Structure formats: C-alpha cells, structure tokens
Amino acid sequence: MRIHFAASDLARVRVAEAPSPLATTTFSAFRLRYGRSSSPALDIWRRTTNAARRTAGEAAVSEDGGPPLGGLVATGPSHPVPRLLRPHQALPTLDEEIERLLSTPRSELRADLGYVAAHRPLPRWVRALAEGDPAALRRLAQAVRDHYRAAVGPYWRGLHAALRAEQAERVRQWQEGGVERVLATMHPRMHWCPPALELPDVDGPDYHLGGRGLLLAPAAFTSYIPCDPDDVQPTLHYEVVAHPGPGVPDGTYGTLAALLGHSRAAVLEVVAEGVSTGRLARRTGLSPASASEHATVLRRAGLVTTRRWGRTAHHTLTPLGAQLLLSALRGTAGDLCRTLSP
C-alpha cells in the first residue's frame, strides 16, 4: 500500500498535539484480540488484562446486551475502524472523549458505520448504534470504559509519556530537516519514496490524500493506516510502542526510577509534554524550587532543554531524553544504560 502526497499535502502534514486515550483503548482491543504473541511482556499484558476483564465489569456489559468493543475493532491495519473510536483530535481525558462520542450526530454515525460495514462484517447491534439509539451509545461508552480500566488505565501514565516523547522528537526533526525527514524516519516498516509513503506489509488500495494533508499521530499497540477516502482529516496512527512493556502497572518503570530517582523520573515524564516550571511543579506535586532543581540536573545530563521567555522557563526533552523515555517503556535496564552511554 502507498499513501500519495501532492505538494499541497506536504504543506498540510502535521504532528498530533496529544495522544488520544480513546484511540489507544481501541487499538489495545485490536492487540488483545488479534495481535500475535511476540514477546513475554506482551503475553504478561494479555494475561493481566484478560484476568482484570473477567473480574470486573466487562462480563456484565455482555450479559445485559451491551456491545463488546472487540466487535468494532479492525482485524488488520488496512481494515476500517469507525471514526468515533479513533478521534484525530485528542481530548485530555477518556471521559471527555466519551462525552464527545455520546454526542455524535446521527448522520455522522450512519455514514461512519455504513462505510465500515461495506468493507467488513459488523455485529447486528451496530444497526441501533448507526441509528443513534442513546441506549446503544451508552452501552458502547460503558464497554470502552471497562476495557480502558483493564487494558490501558493501569499503564496510561507510561504510555502517555512515551507518546509525548515521540511527538517531541518528531517536532525536533521537523525543525531540523523538514517534513520529508519526518516521513523518512517514522517507522522501520514505512519507506518514504517521494511522492509516496510506502507500507510494504499492508495490503490495500493506494490512498490519495487529495490536498487534505496528513495528521501523524504516535500510537500504542498497533498502527492504523488511513482507509476512509471521505475522512476530513486523514490520520496515520503509527505504532511507537507495541505493548506497555515490562514495567509495573502504574507506569512508574523501575529501571527508569532506579537510574534517575523517582522524582526525576516523574519530572522527565511530565517534561515530555513541554511544560513551564510552574506546570511541572503542579503535575509532579513538587515545589517550584524543587521542580526547577530536578530540571536543572536533567538538563546537565543532556535529557532536557530549557528556554526562557521573560520570567517563564519552558522545558522540553532533548533527543536523548525522548529516547530514554521510549526505552523505558520498550526495553530493560540494559537498554536504558546503553541509551545513556557515550
């Protein structure tokens, strides 16, 4: 498969501002249901998630007629997924994204689900969803919440930090080498051959952007290739992390904390968002003076860069800092030590 760019498309390529909790939940359902076992960490995540689903509320949703989220996820990266489950504009929390899902106009639901149904079978209950039935929408929302609670929520802090680190790295690449450098380095299984981005492992028709540009959204669990030619904003969700990794479920990875200390590890995670000292202090629960001190230590280590506008200091990750955060989610202590080695 190839994604074709005109000159006007290259001018409209941009990087997503923030990761979407709802899209991450949707892609995790795909990985749980269809992804092949490729690592012990992925197996652990699957077993833990399935145990949590059995113990918690997902079984109850199924018993009272609620739609399982798995019935709407794709069976492959080139199969369409309803737009309502993969928003291209992220909101800060899952609850906010679900509120937006619940208010989707009936005309959009019909068009969205109709397109998906034309390309792959969908469960019968989707008819009520396509008609905007409030009860069907509420059941879907509950299924999303239940799945998030078991599969994503315990790991969201670490996933969020890794995705924000990837975004910071892409913005840096953009500033240094332009959009073509970003397209050429996004993923080892994607090849930039102007004027097309080639995806050799994906079956499907060529996708023409038609002047709409492309939103690049770092993703967890899997990649999602644009499918729907009517998308107002074509979005390429490309995989950054395949699974939550070997760390503890609350997202505070032991190897990262062991290398930096718990406070500095937390500071590094928050700096991935690009923050002022005041916001850094609020997000980490540290005093402004302590947050500034930790940022200074990380800056001297080459992990953080700081720019000043007037009296405000703004902190972002360096390439090494971004790589360190990604390694913390993907790898082991050995990987982290190699990242920090000269």
C-alpha positions in Angstrom: 0.0 0.0 0.0 1.1 3.6 -0.7 -0.1 6.9 0.6 0.3 9.5 -2.1 1.2 13.2 -1.4 0.8 16.2 -3.6 2.7 19.3 -2.9 -0.3 20.7 -1.1 -0.5 17.6 1.1 3.2 18.0 2.2 2.4 21.6 3.2 -0.5 20.3 5.4 1.3 17.5 7.2 1.4 18.0 10.9 2.0 16.1 14.2 -0.9 15.4 16.6 -0.8 17.7 19.6 -1.5 15.0 22.2 -2.3 11.2 22.4 -5.9 10.1 22.4 -7.0 7.8 25.3 -9.9 6.6 23.3 -7.8 5.7 20.2 -5.3 4.0 22.5 -8.2 1.9 24.0 -9.5 1.0 20.6 -6.1 -0.1 19.4 -5.4 -2.1 22.6 -8.7 -4.1 21.9 -7.2 -5.0 18.5 -3.9 -6.1 20.0 -5.7 -8.1 22.7 -8.0 -9.9 20.2 -5.8 -10.3 17.1 -2.2 -9.4 17.8 0.2 -12.3 17.6 2.3 -13.1 20.7 5.8 -11.7 20.0 7.3 -11.1 23.5 7.0 -12.2 27.1 5.9 -8.6 28.1 3.0 -8.7 25.6 1.9 -12.1 27.0 2.0 -10.7 30.5 -0.1 -7.7 29.5 -2.6 -10.0 27.8 -3.0 -12.4 30.7 -3.2 -9.5 33.2 -5.8 -7.7 31.1 -8.0 -10.8 30.5 -7.9 -11.6 34.2 -9.0 -8.0 35.0 -11.8 -8.2 32.4 -13.1 -11.4 33.9 -13.0 -10.0 37.4 -14.5 -6.6 36.6 -17.5 -5.3 34.7 -16.9 -6.3 31.1 -18.8 -9.6 31.6 -21.7 -7.7 33.0 -21.8 -5.5 29.9 -22.0 -8.5 27.7 -24.8 -10.2 29.8 -27.1 -7.2 29.6 -26.8 -6.8 25.9 -24.0 -4.2 25.7 -21.8 -4.3 22.6 -18.3 -5.7 23.1 -15.7 -3.2 21.9 -14.0 -6.1 20.1 -16.9 -6.2 17.6 -15.9 -2.8 16.2 -12.1 -3.1 16.1 -10.4 -3.9 12.9 -8.9 -7.3 12.0 -5.9 -5.7 10.3 -4.2 -2.3 9.9 -5.8 -1.7 6.5 -9.3 -2.5 7.7 -11.5 0.4 8.5 -12.3 1.4 12.2 -15.2 3.7 13.0 -14.0 7.3 13.2 -15.9 7.7 16.5 -13.4 5.3 18.1 -10.2 6.8 16.7 -10.6 10.6 17.1 -7.9 12.6 15.3 -8.3 15.5 17.8 -7.4 14.2 21.2 -9.0 15.5 24.5 -7.1 15.3 27.8 -9.2 12.5 29.4 -11.1 9.4 28.3 -14.3 10.8 30.0 -14.1 13.9 27.8 -13.6 11.8 24.7 -16.5 9.6 25.6 -18.8 12.6 26.1 -17.9 13.7 22.6 -18.6 10.2 21.4 -22.1 10.2 23.0 -22.9 13.5 21.2 -22.0 12.2 17.7 -24.8 13.3 15.3 -26.9 10.5 13.8 -25.9 11.5 10.2 -22.2 11.0 11.1 -22.9 7.7 12.8 -24.7 6.4 9.8 -22.0 7.5 7.3 -19.2 6.3 9.6 -20.6 2.8 10.4 -22.0 2.4 6.9 -18.6 2.8 5.4 -17.1 0.2 7.8 -20.0 -2.2 7.2 -19.4 -2.0 3.4 -15.8 -3.4 3.9 -16.2 -5.9 6.7 -19.0 -7.7 8.7 -20.2 -5.9 11.8 -22.4 -7.3 14.7 -26.2 -6.9 14.4 -26.4 -4.5 17.3 -24.4 -1.9 15.2 -27.7 -1.1 13.4 -29.1 0.5 16.6 -25.8 2.3 17.1 -26.0 3.7 13.5 -29.5 5.0 14.2 -28.2 7.0 17.1 -30.0 4.9 19.7 -29.0 6.5 23.0 -29.0 3.2 24.8 -26.7 1.6 22.3 -24.3 4.6 22.5 -24.3 4.4 26.3 -23.6 0.6 26.2 -20.7 1.3 23.8 -19.4 4.0 26.1 -19.5 1.6 29.1 -17.7 -1.1 27.1 -15.0 1.5 26.3 -14.7 2.5 29.9 -14.5 -1.1 31.1 -11.8 -2.0 28.6 -9.8 1.0 29.3 -9.9 0.2 33.1 -8.5 -3.3 32.5 -6.2 -2.8 29.5 -5.0 0.8 29.3 -5.7 2.7 32.5 -3.1 0.9 34.7 -0.4 1.7 32.1 -1.6 5.1 30.8 1.0 7.2 32.6 3.9 5.4 30.9 2.1 5.1 27.6 1.3 8.8 27.6 4.8 9.8 28.5 6.3 7.6 25.6 3.8 9.0 23.1 4.5 12.6 24.1 8.3 11.9 23.9 7.8 10.6 20.3 5.8 13.8 19.5 8.6 15.9 20.9 11.2 14.0 18.8 9.2 14.5 15.6 8.8 18.2 16.2 12.6 18.5 16.6 13.1 16.5 13.4 10.7 18.8 11.6 12.6 21.9 12.8 15.9 20.5 11.7 15.1 18.6 8.5 11.6 19.4 7.4 8.6 17.2 6.7 10.4 14.8 4.5 12.9 13.9 7.2 9.9 13.1 9.5 8.3 10.9 6.9 11.5 9.1 6.1 12.2 8.1 9.8 8.7 7.4 11.3 8.7 3.6 11.3 11.2 0.9 10.0 8.4 -0.7 8.0 7.4 2.5 6.3 9.5 3.9 3.5 9.4 7.5 2.1 9.8 7.3 -1.7 8.7 10.7 -2.9 5.9 11.4 -3.6 4.5 8.4 -1.7 4.9 6.8 1.7 5.2 3.0 1.1 3.9 0.4 3.5 5.1 -3.0 2.1 3.5 -5.0 4.9 0.0 -3.6 4.4 -2.5 -4.9 1.9 -4.9 -2.4 0.5 -5.5 0.1 -2.3 -3.4 3.1 -2.7 -4.6 6.1 -0.6 -4.6 9.5 -2.2 -4.7 12.5 0.3 -6.2 14.8 -2.3 -4.9 18.0 -0.8 -6.2 17.3 2.7 -2.7 16.7 4.2 -2.0 14.0 6.8 -2.0 14.1 10.6 0.8 12.0 12.1 -0.4 10.5 15.4 2.1 8.4 17.5 0.2 5.3 18.7 0.5 2.4 21.1 -0.4 -1.3 20.4 -0.6 -1.1 16.6 -0.5 1.2 13.6 -3.7 2.3 11.8 -3.4 3.2 8.2 -5.9 5.7 6.7 -8.7 3.9 5.0 -11.8 6.1 4.5 -11.4 8.3 1.5 -14.1 10.7 2.9 -12.1 11.5 6.1 -11.9 15.2 6.5 -8.6 14.8 8.3 -6.7 11.7 7.2 -4.8 10.4 10.2 -1.9 8.0 10.3 -1.7 6.4 13.7 1.8 4.8 13.6 3.0 2.4 16.3 5.5 3.7 18.7 5.1 1.0 21.4 3.6 -2.4 20.8 2.7 -3.0 24.4 3.0 -1.4 27.9 6.4 -3.1 28.4 7.9 -4.8 31.4 7.4 -2.1 34.0 5.0 -2.0 36.9 1.4 -1.3 36.0 1.2 2.2 37.5 3.6 3.4 34.8 6.5 4.2 37.1 9.1 2.0 35.5 11.5 0.6 38.0 14.5 0.8 35.7 13.9 4.5 34.9 13.4 5.3 38.6 16.5 3.3 39.5 18.6 5.3 37.1 17.2 8.8 37.8 15.4 8.6 41.2 11.6 8.6 41.4 11.2 12.4 41.4 13.5 12.9 38.4 11.8 10.0 36.6 8.4 11.7 37.2 9.9 15.1 36.1 11.2 13.6 32.9 7.8 12.0 32.1 6.0 15.4 32.5 8.6 17.3 30.6 7.7 15.2 27.6 4.6 17.3 27.3 6.6 20.6 27.1 5.9 22.5 30.3 6.7 25.6 32.3 8.3 25.2 35.7 5.1 26.1 37.4 3.1 23.4 35.5 5.9 20.9 36.1 5.6 21.5 39.8 1.8 21.1 39.8 1.9 17.9 37.7 4.6 16.2 39.8 3.5 17.5 43.3 6.9 19.1 43.8 7.6 22.7 44.9 8.5 25.1 42.1 12.1 25.3 43.5 12.4 21.5 43.7 11.0 21.0 40.2 13.4 23.6 38.8 16.3 21.9 40.6 15.4 18.5 39.1 15.0 20.0 35.6 18.5 21.6 36.0 20.0 18.2 36.9 18.3 16.6 33.9 19.4 19.5 31.6 23.0 19.0 32.7 22.7 15.3 31.9 21.6 16.2 28.4 18.0 14.9 28.8 16.1 18.2 29.0 16.5 21.6 27.3 15.2 24.8 28.8 14.2 28.1 27.0 13.2 31.3 28.7 10.5 33.8 27.6 10.7 36.7 30.0 10.4 35.2 33.5 9.0 31.9 32.3 11.2 28.8 31.8 9.8 26.2 29.4 11.2 22.7 29.5 11.2 20.1 26.7 13.0 16.8 26.0 16.3 16.6 24.1 16.6 13.7 21.6 18.4 11.7 24.3 15.6 12.4 26.8 13.0 11.2 24.3 15.0 8.1 23.5 15.4 7.3 27.2 11.6 7.5 27.9 10.8 5.3 24.9 13.5 2.8 26.0 11.9 2.8 29.5 8.6 1.6 28.0 10.0 -0.8 25.4 13.1 -2.3 27.0 15.1 -3.4 30.0 17.6 -1.8 32.3 20.3 -2.8 29.9 18.7 -0.8 27.1 18.4 2.2 29.3 22.1 2.0 30.3 23.1 1.7 26.6 20.9 4.8 25.9 22.9 6.8 28.5 26.3 5.5 27.4 28.5 7.8 25.3 
